[in-house]
Amino acid sequence: MNMQYTTETSELLSEAKKSVLFTAELPSVVMERGEGMFLWDTKGKRYLDFIGGWAVTCLGHSPTILQDALHQQASTLVNCSPSFFNKPMIEFASLLTQVSCYDRVFFTSTGAEANEGAIKLARKHGSINLGGAYEIITVINGFHGRTLAMMSATGKKHWEKLFAPKVSGFRHVPLNDIPSALAAVNPNTCAIMLELVQGEGGVHAADPEYVYQLRKACDAHGLMLIFDEIQTGIGRTGKLFAYEHYGIEADVMTLGKGLGGGFPLSAMLTKEPFNLFEPGDQGGTYSG
Ligand SMILES: Cc1ncc(COP(=O)(O)O)c(C=O)c1O
């Protein structure tokens, strides 16, 4: 073992303990480099990476195509602000509409942020088209991110008391329980949101009949159906999007993780009838 690297690593780790906010107990290694399916730490030790950046590095670590795209864009234009269109934004939105059943794309940075956009759009739909309905039905142990609203959406027992009071307006039902889902629909409901395969919740797939019944209920009551494909999208289930396995289309789909291949990029895609935001409703410094 090279002493210089050992010393450097222990210095970095002791600095991390002082200056990095504690959120989780992490192993005593510092990652420095990635290539393909391998990571290297600051001591030069190589790891076969089964984590894949929490399911984001779908092309492996630092693939040439990503390096080139980032390099080319960084040396052309980094941020023109969301006050203007930019070329890659238009090209990528157009590509996503061509390969999916959706008509419009709103770009964000994280999955939680894309889902927040979907929830806001659902409530906008409720206020415009459903007499002020605001409630969203979500699935117990679903995972939609860690903003306060998304932690309220999950219905995860473990999070029930965390950061109270939670954002209200979410009704949680068990996965694949059709009667419970249908019984939860009430005059305040504006949307149903779910993952087609729960990822964080333990790899539980939604039954095709369940998804079909949710689609039917949404059509009957004018509700927005939202598929969170942040984990299942971009080829993770063998098709580009998991909804293709079901042959059922939601009104809104969110993407993240594999979308940027490790670069923070997410998106909310919607069909034209739900292109409902008005100026001032939605935006963000890094949107698009
Ligand atoms: C299905 C699903 N939705 C949303 C998220 C949140 O994404 P992010 O961590 O980028 O906010 C995740 C992350 O694991 C996820 O698996």
The ligand as an SDF file (V2000), in Angstrom:
LIG
                    3D

 16 16  0  0  0  0  0  0  0  0999 V2000
  -39.2740    5.8060   -8.3320 C   0  0  0  0  0  0  0  0  0  0  0  0
  -38.4600    6.9580   -7.8370 C   0  0  0  0  0  0  0  0  0  0  0  0
  -39.0010    8.1830   -7.8580 N   0  0  0  0  0  0  0  0  0  0  0  0
  -38.3140    9.2570   -7.4360 C   0  0  0  0  0  0  0  0  0  0  0  0
  -37.0390    9.1490   -6.9410 C   0  0  0  0  0  0  0  0  0  0  0  0
  -36.3220   10.3630   -6.4640 C   0  0  0  0  0  0  0  0  0  0  0  0
  -35.3080   10.7360   -7.3370 O   0  0  0  0  0  0  0  0  0  0  0  0
  -34.1750   11.7390   -6.8380 P   0  0  0  0  0  0  0  0  0  0  0  0
  -33.4120   11.0380   -5.7710 O   0  0  0  0  0  0  0  0  0  0  0  0
  -33.3700   12.0380   -8.0610 O   0  0  0  0  0  0  0  0  0  0  0  0
  -34.8790   12.9600   -6.3070 O   0  0  0  0  0  0  0  0  0  0  0  0
  -36.4380    7.8840   -6.8850 C   0  0  0  0  0  0  0  0  0  0  0  0
  -35.0720    7.7340   -6.3550 C   0  0  0  0  0  0  0  0  0  0  0  0
  -34.6460    6.6890   -5.9280 O   0  0  0  0  0  0  0  0  0  0  0  0
  -37.1700    6.7510   -7.3370 C   0  0  0  0  0  0  0  0  0  0  0  0
  -36.6440    5.5190   -7.3080 O   0  0  0  0  0  0  0  0  0  0  0  0
  1  2  1  0
  2  3  1  0
  2 15  2  0
  3  4  2  0
  4  5  1  0
  5  6  1  0
  5 12  2  0
  6  7  1  0
  7  8  1  0
  8  9  2  0
  8 10  1  0
  8 11  1  0
 12 13  1  0
 12 15  1  0
 13 14  2  0
 15 16  1  0
M  END
$$$$
